[in-house]
């Protein structure tokens, strides 16, 4: 029986993220596991949760309005590498928790998918910018199903 963490906004998890461009090409699986920030978790019927995650990437965005750089101190606290990284706010994956694309952290046991939490003020900036972009147009959601 799995005991995945509760999907709380601000939690950074390991997840097989499917980029929107890949979904538009007909892909159904992400190419690699990556850290992703839970931006929202909504209760649904029959008692589960729908989770929205934003990818974290080393690739510097061409359009800086589409991402927020992850502070180095936060990366180190989460146990991520020392390279610069960005939280992408121009797209998200949506799935029923825990879903088949949640991944365990290497060397951390069979049910450990969480790196830890983003600092509350930093998370609020990410969440607010993601919501604002959604109000301005296409939020770039990719719905993942089992």
Secondary structure, DSSP 4 states (H G I P E B T S, - for coil): ---PPP--TTEEEEEE---HHHHHTT--S-SSEEEEEEEEEEE-TTS-EEEEEEEEESSPPSSGGGEEEPPHHHHHHHT--SS--EEE-S-EEEEESS-TTB-PPTTS-TT--EEEE--HHHHHHHHHHHHHHHHHS---EEE---
